[in-house]
Amino acid sequence: MERIVAGIHTIEQHLEAIKETPEAYRPPRCPHCGLKILWQHGHYERKADRRPGQFSLNPVPICRYCCSGCRRTCSRLPACIAPRRWHDWSVQQAHLERQLNERPDSHGAHCAVPDRRTAGRWWNWLQKNSVLFEFHLRARCADLGRAADFGAFWRRVFESMGLVQAMALLDQQISVP
């Protein structure tokens, strides 16, 4: 199922899209039974705004949809909010890039720095799923096919499209994360 709505890169854009074009979040079909008749069923809230030193936009509403066939609910997230993750894609990408370049973790100006075990889980997740991810990304983006190994491939992905766009592309084919 396509759980990620591509093109919405900030929480501000997400809040505007919910007001102006909530249909963008409607799933094309029920992920449980496949029926294409889904109606909006309110929303749930997520604490997704983790930017340091700014006015918080939390709680962030996420539209829910109910299937008229099986009566189960589902939702789609904007690209700026990672499914089943506390930190957003940019924080994950920064830590994965550091790991790829074998630089020690420096906290820099981030207040919401992930624990080293969390960053380790992200690294293990990327390594474990890399073959599948690489297969699908290389099929969609010819330039990525030239990368020789794991590190070169992911460096090229981060430089050319970023983790958020890569995950949005993958989400059209397979379930991520």
C-alpha positions in Angstrom: 0.0 0.0 0.0 1.2 3.5 -0.7 1.4 4.9 2.9 3.5 7.9 1.9 2.0 10.9 0.1 5.0 12.3 -1.9 5.5 16.0 -2.3 4.6 17.2 1.1 7.9 18.0 2.7 7.0 20.1 5.7 4.4 19.9 8.5 3.1 23.4 7.4 2.5 22.0 3.9 0.7 19.0 5.4 -1.6 21.2 7.5 -2.4 23.3 4.5 -3.1 20.2 2.4 -5.5 18.8 5.0 -7.5 22.0 4.8 -7.3 22.5 1.0 -7.0 19.1 -0.6 -7.7 16.3 1.9 -8.5 13.9 -1.0 -4.7 13.7 -1.6 -4.6 11.5 1.5 -7.3 9.1 0.5 -5.8 5.7 -0.2 -6.5 4.3 -3.7 -7.9 1.1 -2.1 -8.3 -0.6 1.3 -5.0 -2.2 2.3 -6.9 -4.9 4.1 -9.5 -6.1 1.6 -8.7 -4.1 -1.6 -12.0 -2.4 -1.9 -11.9 1.1 -3.5 -14.7 2.6 -1.4 -13.2 4.5 1.5 -14.8 7.3 3.4 -13.1 9.9 5.6 -13.3 8.8 9.3 -11.9 11.7 11.3 -8.3 11.8 12.2 -5.8 10.8 14.8 -3.0 13.0 16.2 0.7 12.5 16.1 3.5 14.3 17.8 5.5 14.8 14.7 6.9 18.3 15.1 10.3 17.7 16.7 12.2 20.8 15.5 14.2 22.4 18.2 13.6 25.9 19.4 10.5 26.7 17.4 6.8 27.0 18.1 5.5 23.5 18.1 2.7 22.5 15.6 1.9 19.4 17.7 -0.4 17.6 17.7 -0.4 17.0 14.0 -3.6 15.6 12.6 -3.5 12.5 10.3 -6.6 11.8 8.3 -8.2 8.4 8.7 -10.3 6.5 6.2 -12.7 3.7 6.8 -13.4 0.9 4.3 -17.1 0.4 3.5 -16.4 -3.3 3.0 -14.4 -4.6 5.9 -14.9 -1.5 8.2 -11.2 -1.3 9.0 -9.4 2.1 9.1 -6.3 3.2 7.3 -4.3 6.4 6.8 -1.6 7.8 4.7 1.2 10.1 5.9 2.9 13.0 4.2 6.5 12.6 3.1 7.7 14.7 6.0 6.5 12.1 8.6 8.1 8.7 8.6 5.8 5.8 9.2 6.4 4.0 12.5 9.3 6.3 13.3 9.8 8.9 15.9 12.4 10.9 14.0 11.8 12.3 10.5 13.6 11.2 7.4 16.2 14.0 7.4 17.5 13.0 10.9 17.6 9.4 9.8 19.5 10.3 6.6 22.0 12.4 8.5 22.9 9.5 10.8 23.0 7.0 8.0 25.3 9.3 6.0 27.6 9.6 9.0 27.7 5.8 9.3 28.4 5.4 5.6 31.3 7.9 5.8 32.5 6.3 9.0 32.4 9.6 10.9 31.7 9.6 14.6 28.3 10.8 15.7 28.4 14.5 16.4 25.3 16.0 17.9 25.7 19.4 16.2 22.8 21.7 16.6 20.1 19.0 16.8 18.2 18.9 20.1 16.2 15.8 19.2 19.3 13.6 18.6 18.4 9.9 18.5 20.0 7.5 20.9 23.0 5.5 19.5 20.9 2.3 19.8 18.2 3.9 17.6 20.7 5.0 15.0 22.1 1.5 15.2 18.7 0.1 14.5 18.3 2.4 11.4 21.7 1.2 10.2 20.8 -2.5 10.7 17.4 -1.9 9.0 19.1 -0.3 5.9 21.7 -3.2 5.7 19.0 -5.9 6.1 16.7 -4.4 3.5 19.3 -3.0 1.1 19.2 -5.7 -1.5 15.4 -5.4 -1.9 15.6 -1.5 -1.8 18.4 -1.4 -4.3 16.5 -3.7 -6.7 13.4 -1.5 -6.8 15.3 1.8 -6.8 17.7 0.7 -9.6 14.7 -0.4 -11.6 13.1 3.1 -11.3 16.3 5.2 -11.5 18.8 4.2 -14.1 21.6 6.4 -12.7 21.6 4.4 -9.5 22.5 1.2 -11.4 26.1 2.5 -11.7 26.9 2.3 -8.0 29.2 -0.6 -7.3 28.6 -1.5 -3.7 26.3 -0.8 -0.7 28.1 2.4 0.4 28.4 3.9 -3.1 24.8 3.1 -3.8 23.4 4.8 -0.7 25.7 7.8 -1.0 24.3 8.3 -4.6 20.7 7.9 -3.3 21.3 10.5 -0.6 23.0 12.9 -3.0 20.5 12.5 -5.9 17.1 12.2 -4.2 17.4 11.9 -0.5 16.0 9.3 1.9 12.5 10.7 1.9 12.1 10.5 -1.9 13.7 7.1 -2.0 11.3 5.8 0.6 8.3 7.4 -1.1 9.3 5.6 -4.4 9.8 2.3 -2.6 6.5 2.7 -0.8 4.7 2.4 -4.1 6.1 -1.1 -4.5 6.8 -2.5 -1.0 6.1 -1.6 2.6 8.6 0.7 4.2 10.0 1.1 6.8 
